[in-house]
Amino acid sequence: MGGFAFSRYEESQSTFISGNQIKSSYLICYESLFGGFVREFSKKGAQVLFIGLNESWYKNLQGAKQFLYISSIRAIENRRSIARSSNDGVSAFINQKGDIISSIEKFSPNASINKIRLNNKKTFYTHYGDYLGMISFIILMIVILKTLLESIFKFKQ
């Protein structure tokens, strides 16, 4: 993983290039929660994403399941395959459409091998970010404000 620092990512260390020119990025646990963070890896050329998680501290396994589903969302947003490894949660391979194509159940001492498709293309989200979400939020706030103002003025009349 040449040049990878466990304490923090540096600009030059966010995407790794293997000997056969495959570009990949490695996310640690909660980093996969932040869509913008994952987006930057894809934008910088990562063709595939790897996620490593330590889910053994979850007493409630619902949190571990949510991390799995969030990984599917990240695969869809960026159209990147994801190999997800968890010590006590579900380890899985997720394709570019967000489908979990194979998995190892929690607390199972197993291994799995699968083919991963690489992708160089950028999605609208990868290229432009979450502008659609921000525009929708602004429109929602305008509609709510307009509705409140109309109800206040109607009440006074």
C-alpha positions in Angstrom: 0.0 0.0 0.0 3.1 2.2 -0.5 3.1 5.4 1.5 -0.1 4.8 3.4 -0.2 6.5 6.8 -2.4 4.9 9.5 -2.9 8.2 11.3 -4.2 10.3 8.5 -4.5 10.6 4.8 -2.3 13.0 2.9 -3.2 14.5 -0.5 -0.7 12.2 -2.3 -1.7 9.1 -0.4 -5.4 9.0 -1.0 -5.3 6.8 -4.1 -2.9 3.9 -4.6 -1.6 2.6 -7.9 -0.6 -1.1 -8.0 2.1 -2.5 -10.2 -0.4 -3.3 -13.0 -1.7 0.3 -12.9 -5.0 -0.4 -11.1 -5.9 2.6 -9.0 -7.6 1.9 -5.7 -8.5 3.7 -2.5 -8.8 2.3 1.0 -11.3 3.6 3.5 -11.2 2.9 7.2 -14.5 2.3 9.0 -16.5 5.5 9.5 -14.8 7.3 6.5 -17.3 5.4 4.3 -20.1 7.3 5.9 -19.1 10.5 4.3 -20.2 10.6 0.6 -18.0 13.6 -0.2 -14.9 11.9 1.1 -15.5 8.8 -0.9 -16.4 10.9 -3.9 -13.0 12.6 -3.8 -11.2 9.2 -4.0 -13.2 8.3 -7.1 -12.7 11.8 -8.6 -8.9 11.3 -8.1 -9.0 8.1 -10.2 -9.8 5.3 -7.9 -11.2 2.5 -10.0 -12.2 0.3 -7.0 -12.7 1.0 -3.3 -11.7 -1.1 -0.3 -13.3 -0.6 3.1 -11.9 -2.1 6.3 -14.1 -2.1 9.4 -13.8 -2.9 13.1 -17.4 -3.7 14.1 -16.6 -5.9 17.1 -17.5 -3.1 19.5 -21.1 -3.0 18.3 -23.3 -4.7 20.8 -26.3 -4.1 18.6 -25.6 -5.5 15.1 -28.0 -3.1 13.5 -25.2 -0.6 13.3 -23.0 -3.1 11.4 -25.9 -3.7 8.9 -26.2 0.0 8.4 -22.5 0.3 7.5 -23.1 -2.5 4.9 -26.0 -0.7 3.3 -24.1 2.6 3.3 -21.3 0.8 1.4 -23.9 -0.1 -1.2 -25.0 3.5 -1.5 -21.3 4.6 -2.0 -21.0 2.0 -4.8 -24.0 3.4 -6.6 -23.0 7.1 -6.1 -19.6 6.5 -7.7 -20.2 3.4 -9.8 -17.3 1.7 -8.1 -17.0 -1.9 -7.0 -16.3 -2.3 -3.3 -14.6 -5.0 -1.4 -15.6 -4.7 2.3 -13.8 -6.5 5.1 -15.1 -6.6 8.6 -13.7 -8.4 11.6 -17.1 -9.2 13.3 -19.7 -7.8 10.9 -20.6 -8.8 7.4 -17.7 -8.8 4.9 -18.9 -8.5 1.3 -18.2 -7.7 -2.3 -20.5 -5.0 -3.7 -20.8 -4.4 -7.5 -21.1 -1.0 -9.1 -24.9 -1.1 -9.0 -24.9 -1.5 -5.2 -25.8 -5.2 -5.2 -24.1 -7.4 -2.6 -22.8 -10.2 -4.8 -21.2 -12.3 -2.1 -20.9 -12.0 1.6 -19.6 -13.7 4.7 -21.9 -13.5 7.7 -20.9 -11.9 11.0 -18.7 -13.8 13.4 -17.7 -16.3 10.7 -14.0 -17.3 10.3 -14.1 -17.5 6.5 -12.5 -16.1 3.4 -14.0 -15.2 0.1 -12.7 -14.6 -3.4 -14.5 -12.7 -6.1 -13.9 -10.7 -9.3 -14.0 -7.0 -9.1 -14.8 -4.8 -12.1 -12.8 -1.6 -12.5 -14.4 1.6 -13.6 -12.7 4.9 -14.8 -15.9 6.7 -15.6 -17.2 9.5 -13.4 -20.9 9.7 -12.4 -22.7 13.0 -12.2 -22.3 12.8 -8.4 -18.6 12.0 -8.6 -17.9 14.8 -11.0 -20.1 17.6 -9.6 -20.8 16.6 -6.0 -24.1 16.8 -4.1 -25.4 19.9 -5.9 -28.7 18.2 -6.7 -29.3 17.5 -3.0 -28.4 21.1 -2.0 -30.6 22.6 -4.7 -33.5 20.4 -3.5 -32.9 21.5 0.1 -32.9 25.2 -0.8 -36.1 24.7 -2.8 -37.7 22.9 0.2 -36.7 25.7 2.5 -38.2 28.3 0.1 -41.5 26.4 -0.1 -41.6 26.0 3.7 -40.9 29.7 4.3 -43.5 30.7 1.7 -46.1 28.4 3.3 -45.4 29.8 6.7 -45.5 33.4 5.5 -48.8 32.8 3.7 -50.4 31.2 6.8 -49.2 34.0 9.1 -50.6 36.8 6.8 -53.9 34.9 6.3 -54.2 34.5 10.0 -53.8 38.3 10.6 -56.5 39.2 8.1 
